[in-house]
Amino acid sequence: MADLVPPSLDHLRTFLCVVEEGSFNAAARKLGKAISVVSYAIAQLEAQLDVRLFDREGSRRPQLTEVGRALLSEAHAIADDVDALLAKVRSLRQGLEAELALAVDVMVPGHVLARLLRDFQARFPTVPLRLHVEALGAVAALVLEGRATLAIAGPDIMDIAEIERETVGSVELVAVAAQNHPLAMMKRIAPGETRKHLQLVLTDRSPLTQGRDFSVFSTRSWRLADLGAKHALLKEGIGWGSMPRHVVAADLASGALVELHLPERPAIDYALVALWRKDGRPGPAAVWVLDELRERLAQCPKAGGVKARP
């Protein structure tokens, strides 16, 4: 058995072109080469791999042999990998990030984030994305630790010397409870009444805001690290708590949850703040994400036209 010789990329591309175009003549026209050059490239590839790729006898159109069909997917994979490598090099030469690590607060509307990332993939196909979804100080901690290039955090992040910050938008937080909860059945909630009922509170998983309470009024509370779990417990009537309006809009419309008018605090805007390290300013892809998010949050309705129960 002859020693195998690594084939050239040009010969592999010629092989793929013959397969796609259906003939040596058509491949030569597409590649802008003489047919003799195409024939030589295929002959060289067959010699290097010590296989027969095409059956040229009895037909004017070359037919793939069984071996040729078996090697076709590998040839495509090699060509695609080289194309991806070249695209990545071009992106790096243009200043694009090798990777974008993005951290976002759980309060960022999911539909806004999903559509933005869909468009990001189309615009920056060579930039891999690493997405983290966290709450409160855990978002800023990822930037501080260098694990995220850009973060969209909540308003309660303390000033950190190493981090730049810029407000990019906000979402509305409303106090809610299940329709059978005592607070929801009151025509008017008296001052201090919320202290008598269990409050569900989103808690932190980082030391940056650990131990700090945000809008906690009740003497009894359950601390939850997951917004989805908090939402589920609220719908079960286990307690009351604040949620982003866009998350509970359907529940408010159906009556599964009721908006509470608390004398201690009306509905509030929860500011969303972009964070990045001062020693690692955002590159073109991160700046695009920042600009697009700012614009899309501005177009995102905060209230959704849902009327609260009096």
Secondary structure by P-SEA (a helix, b strand, c coil): ccccccccaaaaaaaaaaaaaccaaaaaaaacccaaaaaaaaaaaaaaacccccccccccbbbbcaaaaaaaaaaaaaaaaaaaaaaaaaaaaaccccbbbbbbcccccaaaaaaaaaaaaaacccbbbbbbbbccaaaaaaaaacccccccccccccccccbbbbbcbbbbbbbbbcccccccccccccccccccbbbbbbbbcccccccccccccccbbbbbccaaaaaaaaaaccbbbbcccccaaaaaaaccbbbbbccccccccbbbbbbbbccccccaaaaaaaaaaaaaaaaccccccccccc
